[in-house]
Amino acid sequence: MRARPPSILLLGPALTAVSGVSTHLNQLFQSGLAKEFRLLHFQVGSEGRRETKVGKLLRFTFSPVQFLWRLLLERPSVIHLNTSMERKSYWRDMVYLIIARCLARKVVYQVHGGALPQAFFKNSPLLTALLKRVLHSADTVVVLAQEELLAYRAFAPGLPLELVPNAIDPGPDPAWKHDMTGQPLALQIAYVGRIDENKGVFEIIEGLAMLVSTGRQVRLVIAGSGPDETRLRSLVIERGLENAVEFRGVVRAAEKQEIWQQSDIFVFPTYREGLPYALLESMAARTTPVVTAVGAIPDVIDDGVHGVFISPHDPHGLAQAICRLDDDRALLRRMGEAARKRIESHYTTERLATDFRCIYLRLTSGVATY
């Protein structure tokens, strides 16, 4: 009887959710991996669900049972657990990890950002010891950033670590962008992401207010939603920026691509990050990033080559960086071109599929299902 390819069960939010992890899962399912492995999906977490408090309680209660049943029914060779170093995600996903190990399944434990392990339970030696045990129970721990790789090595020596940065399909090259002929006078700025104070969104508005007060012609498009959207809209009104700021809400596919195509600069002064897809998308579209050097961002960008680094909590520095690029459109064009080349050479879905192919093959070597 002909052997079927090994099955990989990927845990994460709904594939239709507006989430970086959902984007990651979709890329794996749409890549060449789907021809070599039987990729399956098991939904965890609240993203992509509409549920009442009772529904949430039922999910907490029965999701581990459903997961156990799925393992017994599908008999996957590898469990690819997508989590983060956030308290809620950690405790929830630890249950799935324990179940997978009890059934002797291989586990890929991929960490999508959050706190570094040294800081996660820094005031509790007991919980820190538990975290080390959890990490060592996985067959492979995947991180996004060089900073994380070094931190996990120091935290848990001997941990089976892999560095696998996020990736995208760069799409057609908009080489026409930043053509000096017919360049619009107003600088087009974009923020695409979760509207959350920790993303530096309030610094963006304060920096924009400084630019407008000096007579700069700039326009900002904000795409996304989040818990601080109402406060941010109020600040826009308070600063008198209604004519300079447009809120687009959640955008997908063609609408998001249109924003990148029409924008000169992507601003993302986040305080803490993994590797944001919005950064990779902006660079692929030759939209020059002005960002903070946190998480995996310094792995992707060389300051002054592919974009501009600023400090967190610094609206004045943000305004200065935008002024610099507004005054030197040739520099803006060169950075956009370099950013595009950086994505094409290091951050494509083909590279992502190759990285996980190597991990899956190593874990399923000698495994066959019939």
C-alpha positions as CSV (number, residue, x, y, z in Angstrom):
1,M,0.0,0.0,0.0
2,R,1.3,3.4,-0.9
3,A,2.4,5.5,2.0
4,R,0.7,8.8,2.6
5,P,2.8,11.9,3.3
6,P,3.2,12.7,7.0
7,S,0.5,14.8,8.6
8,I,1.3,18.2,10.3
9,L,-1.4,19.6,12.5
10,L,-1.0,23.4,12.8
11,L,-2.6,25.1,15.8
12,G,-3.5,28.8,15.7
13,P,-6.4,31.2,15.2
14,A,-9.0,31.1,12.5
15,L,-7.4,31.3,9.0
16,T,-9.8,34.1,8.2
17,A,-8.8,36.2,11.3
18,V,-7.0,39.5,11.0
19,S,-3.9,38.2,12.7
20,G,-0.2,37.9,12.0
21,V,-0.4,34.2,13.0
22,S,-3.3,33.6,10.7
23,T,-1.2,35.2,7.9
24,H,1.6,32.8,8.8
25,L,-0.6,29.8,8.7
26,N,-2.2,30.7,5.4
27,Q,1.3,31.1,3.8
28,L,2.2,27.6,5.0
29,F,-1.0,26.1,3.6
30,Q,-0.6,27.9,0.3
31,S,3.1,27.0,-0.1
32,G,4.8,24.0,-1.7
33,L,4.6,22.3,1.8
34,A,1.0,21.3,1.1
35,K,2.3,19.0,-1.7
36,E,4.8,17.3,0.5
37,F,2.9,17.0,3.8
38,R,-0.7,16.7,4.7
39,L,-1.3,20.0,6.4
40,L,-4.2,20.2,8.9
41,H,-5.5,23.1,11.0
42,F,-6.9,23.2,14.5
43,Q,-8.3,26.5,15.7
44,V,-7.4,27.8,19.1
45,G,-8.0,31.2,20.8
46,S,-10.6,33.8,20.3
47,E,-9.4,35.5,17.1
48,G,-11.8,34.9,14.3
49,R,-14.6,33.8,16.6
50,R,-17.9,35.5,17.6
51,E,-18.8,34.1,20.9
52,T,-20.7,34.9,24.1
53,K,-19.3,34.5,27.6
54,V,-21.0,31.1,27.7
55,G,-19.4,30.2,24.3
56,K,-16.0,31.2,25.6
57,L,-16.4,29.1,28.7
58,L,-17.5,26.1,26.6
59,R,-14.5,26.5,24.3
60,F,-12.1,26.6,27.3
61,T,-13.7,23.5,28.6
62,F,-14.0,21.4,25.5
63,S,-11.3,22.6,23.1
64,P,-8.6,20.3,24.8
65,V,-11.0,17.4,24.4
66,Q,-11.6,18.2,20.8
67,F,-7.8,18.4,20.3
68,L,-7.3,15.0,21.9
69,W,-10.0,13.5,19.7
70,R,-8.4,15.1,16.6
71,L,-5.1,13.6,17.4
72,L,-6.6,10.1,17.9
73,L,-8.6,10.5,14.6
74,E,-6.1,12.1,12.3
75,R,-2.9,10.7,13.9
76,P,-0.7,13.6,12.8
77,S,3.1,13.0,13.0
78,V,3.9,16.6,14.1
79,I,2.0,19.2,16.1
80,H,3.0,22.7,15.0
81,L,2.0,24.9,17.9
82,N,1.9,28.7,17.2
83,T,2.0,30.6,20.5
84,S,3.5,33.8,22.0
85,M,5.1,34.8,25.3
86,E,1.9,36.4,26.5
87,R,0.4,35.0,29.7
88,K,-3.0,34.0,28.2
89,S,-1.5,32.3,25.2
90,Y,1.2,30.5,27.2
91,W,-1.1,28.9,29.7
92,R,-3.7,28.0,27.1
93,D,-1.2,26.4,24.7
94,M,0.7,24.6,27.4
95,V,-2.4,22.3,27.7
96,Y,-2.2,21.4,24.0
97,L,1.6,20.8,24.4
98,I,1.0,18.4,27.3
99,I,-1.6,16.4,25.4
100,A,0.6,16.2,22.3
101,R,3.5,14.9,24.4
102,C,1.3,12.4,26.2
103,L,0.4,10.9,22.9
104,A,4.1,10.9,21.8
105,R,3.7,13.4,19.0
106,K,6.6,15.5,17.8
107,V,6.1,19.2,18.6
108,V,7.2,22.3,16.9
109,Y,6.7,25.2,19.4
110,Q,6.8,28.4,17.5
111,V,7.0,31.7,19.5
112,H,5.4,34.7,17.7
113,G,6.9,37.5,19.8
114,G,6.0,38.6,23.3
115,A,8.3,38.9,26.3
116,L,11.8,37.4,26.3
117,P,11.9,34.3,28.5
118,Q,14.1,35.9,31.1
119,A,11.5,38.5,31.8
120,F,8.4,36.4,31.4
121,F,8.2,35.1,35.0
122,K,11.1,37.2,36.4
123,N,9.6,37.4,39.9
124,S,8.9,33.7,40.2
125,P,11.7,31.1,40.2
126,L,9.1,28.3,40.3
127,L,7.3,29.5,37.2
128,T,10.6,30.2,35.5
129,A,11.6,26.6,36.1
130,L,8.3,25.5,34.7
131,L,8.8,27.6,31.5
132,K,12.2,26.0,31.0
133,R,10.6,22.5,31.3
134,V,7.9,23.5,28.9
135,L,10.4,24.7,26.3
136,H,12.6,21.6,26.7
137,S,9.5,19.3,26.1
138,A,9.3,20.5,22.5
139,D,11.3,18.9,19.8
140,T,12.0,22.2,18.1
141,V,11.5,25.8,19.4
142,V,11.1,28.3,16.5
143,V,11.7,32.0,17.1
144,L,11.5,35.0,14.7
145,A,14.4,37.2,15.7
146,Q,18.1,37.0,16.3
147,E,17.6,38.8,19.6
148,E,15.2,36.0,20.7
149,L,17.5,33.3,19.5
150,L,20.3,34.6,21.7
151,A,17.9,35.1,24.7
152,Y,16.5,31.6,24.5
153,R,20.0,30.1,24.2
154,A,21.0,31.9,27.4
155,F,17.8,31.0,29.2
156,A,17.7,27.3,28.5
157,P,21.1,25.9,27.2
158,G,20.7,23.0,25.0
159,L,17.3,24.0,23.7
160,P,16.6,22.8,20.1
161,L,16.2,26.2,18.6
162,E,15.6,27.3,15.0
163,L,15.5,30.9,13.7
164,V,12.7,31.2,11.1
165,P,11.7,34.8,10.3
166,N,8.3,35.6,8.8
167,A,8.0,36.0,5.1
168,I,5.6,37.2,2.4
169,D,4.9,36.9,-1.3
170,P,6.4,40.2,-2.5
171,G,4.2,40.4,-5.6
172,P,5.0,42.6,-8.6
173,D,7.7,45.1,-8.1
174,P,6.3,48.7,-8.1
175,A,9.5,50.1,-9.6
176,W,7.6,53.2,-10.7
177,K,7.2,54.4,-7.1
178,H,9.0,57.6,-6.1
179,D,9.4,58.7,-9.7
180,M,10.7,62.2,-9.3
181,T,8.6,63.4,-12.3
182,G,5.1,64.3,-11.2
183,Q,6.0,63.7,-7.5
184,P,3.0,64.8,-5.4
185,L,3.8,67.7,-3.1
186,A,2.2,66.2,0.0
187,L,4.1,63.3,1.6
188,Q,1.9,60.2,2.0
189,I,2.3,58.3,5.3
190,A,0.7,55.0,6.3
191,Y,0.2,53.1,9.5
192,V,-1.1,49.6,9.1
193,G,-1.6,47.5,12.2
194,R,-3.4,47.1,15.5
195,I,-4.5,50.4,17.0
196,D,-2.9,49.9,20.4
197,E,-0.9,52.3,22.6
198,N,2.0,49.8,22.6
199,K,2.4,50.2,18.9
200,G,3.3,53.9,19.3
201,V,0.2,55.2,17.6
202,F,-0.1,58.2,19.9
203,E,3.4,59.2,19.1
204,I,2.5,59.1,15.4
205,I,-0.2,61.7,15.9
206,E,1.9,63.9,18.1
207,G,4.7,63.7,15.5
208,L,2.3,64.5,12.7
209,A,1.0,67.5,14.7
210,M,4.6,68.9,14.9
211,L,5.0,68.5,11.1
212,V,1.7,70.2,10.3
213,S,2.4,73.1,12.7
214,T,5.5,73.9,10.7
215,G,3.6,73.9,7.4
216,R,4.6,70.5,6.1
217,Q,2.1,69.0,3.7
218,V,1.7,65.5,4.9
219,R,-1.2,63.0,5.0
220,L,-1.6,60.0,7.2
221,V,-3.7,56.9,6.5
222,I,-4.4,54.6,9.5
223,A,-5.5,51.1,8.6
224,G,-6.6,48.7,11.3
225,S,-8.6,48.5,14.5
226,G,-7.9,48.0,18.2
227,P,-8.7,48.9,21.8
228,D,-7.3,52.4,21.6
229,E,-9.0,53.5,18.4
230,T,-11.5,55.8,20.1
231,R,-8.8,57.5,22.1
232,L,-6.7,58.0,19.0
233,R,-9.6,59.5,17.0
234,S,-10.1,61.9,19.9
235,L,-6.4,62.9,19.9
236,V,-6.7,63.6,16.1
237,I,-9.6,66.0,16.7
238,E,-7.8,67.6,19.7
239,R,-4.7,68.3,17.6
240,G,-6.8,69.7,14.8
241,L,-5.7,67.0,12.3
242,E,-9.0,65.9,10.9
243,N,-8.0,67.0,7.4
244,A,-4.6,65.3,7.6
245,V,-5.6,61.9,9.0
246,E,-7.9,59.2,7.4
247,F,-9.0,56.1,9.3
248,R,-9.6,53.2,6.9
249,G,-10.5,50.5,9.4
250,V,-9.5,46.9,8.8
251,V,-8.1,46.4,5.2
252,R,-7.3,43.2,3.3
253,A,-5.8,42.1,0.0
254,A,-6.3,44.7,-2.7
255,E,-7.3,47.5,-0.4
256,K,-4.2,47.1,1.7
257,Q,-2.0,46.9,-1.4
258,E,-3.6,50.1,-2.6
259,I,-2.5,51.8,0.6
260,W,1.1,50.6,0.2
261,Q,1.2,51.7,-3.5
262,Q,0.0,55.2,-2.6
263,S,2.2,55.7,0.4
264,D,5.8,57.0,0.6
265,I,6.5,56.1,4.3
266,F,5.4,53.5,6.7
267,V,5.5,54.6,10.3
268,F,5.7,52.0,13.1
269,P,7.2,53.3,16.3
270,T,6.2,50.1,18.3
271,Y,7.5,49.5,21.8
272,R,7.8,45.7,21.5
273,E,7.5,43.4,18.5
274,G,8.3,40.1,16.9
275,L,8.5,40.5,13.1
276,P,5.5,42.4,11.8
277,Y,4.1,41.5,8.5
278,A,3.2,45.1,7.8
279,L,6.9,45.9,7.8
280,L,7.7,43.2,5.2
281,E,4.7,44.3,3.1
282,S,5.7,47.9,3.1
283,M,9.2,47.1,2.1
284,A,8.1,44.9,-0.7
285,A,6.0,47.9,-2.0
286,R,9.0,50.2,-1.8
287,T,7.3,52.1,1.0
288,T,10.2,53.3,3.2
289,P,9.8,52.3,6.9
290,V,10.4,54.6,9.8
291,V,10.4,52.2,12.7
292,T,11.8,51.4,16.2
293,A,14.7,48.9,16.4
294,V,12.9,46.3,18.5
295,G,12.3,42.5,18.1
296,A,13.3,41.2,14.7
297,I,13.1,44.6,13.0
298,P,16.9,45.2,13.2
299,D,17.4,41.8,11.5
300,V,15.5,43.1,8.5
301,I,16.5,46.7,8.3
302,D,19.9,48.4,8.2
303,D,19.4,51.9,9.5
304,G,19.9,54.5,6.7
305,V,19.8,51.7,4.0
306,H,16.4,50.1,4.0
307,G,14.7,52.6,6.3
308,V,15.2,54.8,9.3
309,F,15.3,53.9,13.0
310,I,13.9,56.1,15.7
311,S,13.6,55.7,19.5
312,P,10.4,54.5,21.2
313,H,8.2,57.2,22.9
314,D,9.8,59.9,20.8
315,P,7.4,61.8,18.6
316,H,10.0,64.6,18.0
317,G,12.4,62.0,16.6
318,L,9.7,60.6,14.4
319,A,8.9,64.0,13.0
320,Q,12.6,64.6,12.3
321,A,12.9,61.4,10.4
322,I,9.9,62.2,8.3
323,C,11.3,65.7,7.6
324,R,14.6,64.2,6.4
325,L,12.9,61.9,3.9
326,D,10.5,64.6,2.8
327,D,13.4,66.9,2.0
328,D,15.4,64.3,0.2
329,R,13.1,62.4,-2.1
330,A,16.1,60.8,-3.9
331,L,17.0,59.2,-0.6
332,L,13.5,58.1,-0.1
333,R,13.6,56.4,-3.5
334,R,16.9,54.7,-2.8
335,M,15.7,53.3,0.5
336,G,12.5,52.0,-1.1
337,E,14.5,50.2,-3.8
338,A,16.9,48.7,-1.2
339,A,13.9,47.6,0.9
340,R,12.4,45.8,-2.0
341,K,15.6,44.0,-2.8
342,R,16.0,43.0,0.9
343,I,12.6,41.3,0.8
344,E,13.2,39.5,-2.5
345,S,16.5,38.1,-1.2
346,H,15.6,37.0,2.3
347,Y,11.9,37.2,3.2
348,T,9.9,35.3,0.6
349,T,7.4,32.5,1.1
350,E,9.8,30.2,-0.8
351,R,12.4,30.6,1.9
352,L,9.8,30.1,4.6
353,A,8.7,26.9,3.1
354,T,12.2,25.7,2.7
355,D,12.9,26.4,6.4
356,F,9.9,24.5,7.6
357,R,10.4,21.7,5.1
358,C,13.8,21.0,6.7
359,I,12.2,21.0,10.2
360,Y,9.3,18.8,9.3
361,L,11.5,16.3,7.4
362,R,13.9,16.0,10.3
363,L,11.0,15.3,12.7
364,T,9.2,12.9,10.4
365,S,12.3,11.0,9.2
366,G,11.3,7.3,9.1
367,V,7.6,8.1,9.7
368,A,5.1,6.8,7.3
369,T,1.3,6.7,7.5
370,Y,-0.9,4.3,5.5
